[in-house]
Amino acid sequence: METDAVLEAVAWPLERAGEALEALARAARLPLPHPLPALSRTVPAEPDRVGEWMDTLAQTLGLELEVLYTRHGGVDRALGRAAPALVEMTSVHGRAVIALLRLSSSGRIAQVIAPDETLHRVDFSTLAAAVRARVEHQQGPVAERVLERAGLRGPQRAMARQALLGAQLAQTYLFAARRLRLPPGARLVHHLRALRAGWRLLMLLLLTGLIQVCVLSGWWLMGRGAFEGQLDPGWIWAWALMGLTMVPLQAVLAWSQGTLVMELSALLRRQLLAGALALPVDQARRGGIGEYVGRTFESAGMEQMALAGSFTSLLAVVDLLLAAGVMLTGPAGWYGLVALGGFCFVLGVLVVRQSSRFREWTEARIGMTHALIERMLGHRTRLAQEQPEKWHVEEDHELEHYAEASELWDSATARVTALSRRGLLPVAILATLPGVLAGASSARIAVGVGAALMAARAVGTLSVGVLALTGARVLFRSVRPILDAARNSNAEVGAVSPVSPGAALPETQALLEVRDLVFKHAGAPRAVLERASLVVRAGERLLLEGPSGSGKSTFASILTGLRGQGSGLLLLGGLDRATWTTSGWGTQIAGAPQFHENHIVSGTLAMNLLLGRTWPPSLEDLNNARAICEELGLGELLSRMPSGLMQLVGERGWQLSHGEQSRVFLARALLQRARVVVLDESFGALDPVTMRKVMACVEARAPTLIVIAHP
């Protein structure tokens, strides 16, 4: 009871989840919009829609919630990496959330924000127990009866209860928390601030400087001891101490650089994935499969080159500046500095020329990759219709062009690499000769030689890093549209939180309203839709007919949010697209695109059916999916499948016929529980008997229905 009282004091009522998100974002120093938008307090009546509602609240604030889903036994581990996050619990007043800000360094104390926005310290085990309690009620009475029969009391009873429940619920999943974080398309400076990249980069520079100081100090000690005849044990111990000091510094440098690179790499991959999913429909169609597979390859290469090249170049610049400073005060003096600057200038000119070679080689490689994939997809058509003597003509020309570009790139790279690694050292040594002949001390000569070696190594490393950066810049051109799409998707976040999915509209208000909608494809001479208007009220069934090319599918994609609306008025529930959040609009209108634009994903049938629901699914979701499949005439298919809804389908699993796939697409749209269902030519592959059965299911399941078909 004491544990419950502690959490009750810091828990936020579920209807105040938006305020909890604001407080958590401010405490975690995450950026918030200004002015702050009004957030809905209307909690959906359906419990499984609460997650969608909370996601909408986070998106309205320009943030996102990442669901941490774990087994009963993994709650402690999941919560340990969750902060900042909202943790759901069941209080005496109903469902509530706890705003978890951070954990202590020991991981035993959780700092949480109370509803009055004060910071409180809560025992971490208490918080984890509250999360586990959300599913322990299933087996709690059984465990209590067993413990009562065993006669256990006190601490032993508590430990035994925890062990019993842990064994019984080992495979039971639950939501551990919803972690609050920046969306992939947020500004880069905000992402870097969240990663504390500035302080971590400063630490890398400091470590690099300390390592080079140790190197130069070792050269000074050995030079003074060896060249001046003072090589006693004290000098040797001092030199050994410098070498040993470098070992932990190098280890910390490698660990710090590696962790930062991994987190930046994860950020870039998130942005690429979000951008790929947010690409405009027309732009995605225009590229083709070959181009986007090629872009995937280029994104991996760009990531590796950009991250490795930037850190390599930055640390090499630190080494080079330190070496230049030592060289200036050493026996070489200004001669060494001038020699170093002139060498770097010549090397820079060669690197710039090398970038053009890399661009030519990359374009040849990308073009060949794109063409190869497209030809593989159309291989059967080529075998049937193309003349055999022409099958490999284009491939031979592409290979020849690629071989020429590769030869130029390899030869130029060999020259730059050889010059950067071997060219500076003799130049720097020659620059020290005037100082040596002038009678410089042995210690200064040793330090000068060490500076020359350091500069030579730094120039070689810098040339490799700069080459990688120039290559990343070339590859960035093919990846840039995806990154731009990620940023644009974040810019489209709504200004206010819309009504909850289950809220009822006034009877006089239209559910969906389109006025004078005009849409034209980029580069097209005329508009596909001209002053299109439509008013749909809740519960209506509409049939839109028109010949091929009349804009029916374009109109459907605008309604479902896949395309921008162009000009005109488009309202859903009285709110326009700019007001709704991106996911909020999608939860209200579900669509089944045409067959060639709809796909069966390689995975289980349940996953394909419940793409629009929370995954992994609840038992209620699975039962609902099975019921809809039965109504659509897929019951026989389920009975044939050894694993039922959990049968793998797609390319690597159970093969579905054309008609079965069409009905899976229909079931997928109906299972999204949207207010409006838009079906675009979804009945063409069905026979008359199946058609009647399918239409009966759609009529019964779709709250408001728009069917698009040919006359």
Order of alpha helices (4+ residues) and beta strands (2+ residues): alpha-beta-alpha-alpha-beta-alpha-beta-beta-beta-beta-alpha-alpha-alpha-beta-alpha-alpha-alpha-alpha-alpha-alpha-alpha-alpha-alpha-beta-beta-beta-alpha-beta-beta-alpha-beta-beta-alpha-alpha-alpha-beta-alpha-beta-alpha-beta
